[in-house]
């Protein structure tokens, strides 16, 4: 029997898990930005409304892109749900 001199390192999330969390957080931020842009555009008229709606469109496109990234995210073995 040998004594272990070096303790096990603490369990830390993998780099992929941390990146996935950051992408998911960005999706939530974009969801909030979409709501803010919509409410702003709803209160405006004319060119100012068009500009706010264009901003909302760009935010929505970024949101959809990140959603697609998350949909294709590789699932690691320890993250799979039991059958």
C-alpha positions in Angstrom: 0.0 0.0 0.0 1.4 3.4 -1.0 0.4 6.8 0.3 -0.6 9.3 -2.3 1.4 12.4 -1.9 -0.3 14.6 -4.5 -4.1 15.2 -4.0 -6.5 14.8 -6.9 -7.1 18.1 -8.7 -10.5 19.7 -8.1 -13.3 18.8 -10.5 -13.5 21.6 -13.0 -15.8 21.8 -16.0 -14.2 21.0 -19.3 -13.3 23.8 -21.7 -16.2 22.8 -23.9 -18.6 23.0 -21.0 -17.4 26.5 -20.1 -17.6 27.6 -23.7 -21.1 26.1 -24.0 -22.2 28.1 -20.9 -20.8 31.3 -22.4 -22.6 30.7 -25.7 -25.8 30.0 -23.8 -25.4 33.2 -21.8 -24.8 35.1 -25.0 -28.1 33.7 -26.3 -29.9 34.9 -23.2 -28.4 38.4 -23.6 -29.5 38.5 -27.2 -33.0 37.5 -26.2 -33.1 40.5 -23.8 -31.6 42.8 -26.5 -34.3 41.7 -28.9 -37.1 42.5 -26.4 -35.5 45.9 -25.7 -35.1 46.8 -29.4 -38.7 45.7 -30.1 -40.1 47.8 -27.2 -38.0 50.8 -28.4 -39.1 50.4 -32.0 -42.8 50.1 -30.9 -42.6 53.6 -29.4 -41.0 55.2 -32.5 -42.2 56.3 -35.9 -40.6 56.9 -39.3 -36.8 56.5 -39.8 -36.1 56.1 -36.1 -38.5 53.1 -36.0 -36.9 51.6 -39.1 -33.4 51.9 -37.5 -34.6 50.3 -34.3 -36.3 47.5 -36.3 -33.1 47.0 -38.3 -31.2 46.6 -35.0 -33.8 44.1 -33.8 -33.3 42.1 -37.1 -29.5 42.0 -36.6 -29.9 40.9 -33.0 -32.3 38.2 -34.0 -29.9 36.9 -36.7 -27.1 36.7 -34.2 -29.4 34.9 -31.7 -30.4 32.4 -34.4 -26.8 31.8 -35.3 -25.9 31.0 -31.7 -29.0 28.8 -31.3 -27.7 26.8 -34.3 -24.3 26.5 -32.7 -25.8 25.1 -29.5 -28.0 22.7 -31.4 -24.9 21.2 -33.0 -22.9 21.2 -29.8 -21.1 17.9 -29.2 -22.5 16.0 -26.2 -19.7 14.6 -24.0 -20.2 11.1 -22.6 -20.6 12.3 -19.0 -23.3 14.8 -20.0 -25.5 12.3 -21.8 -28.8 11.5 -20.0 -29.6 8.0 -19.0 -32.0 6.1 -21.3 
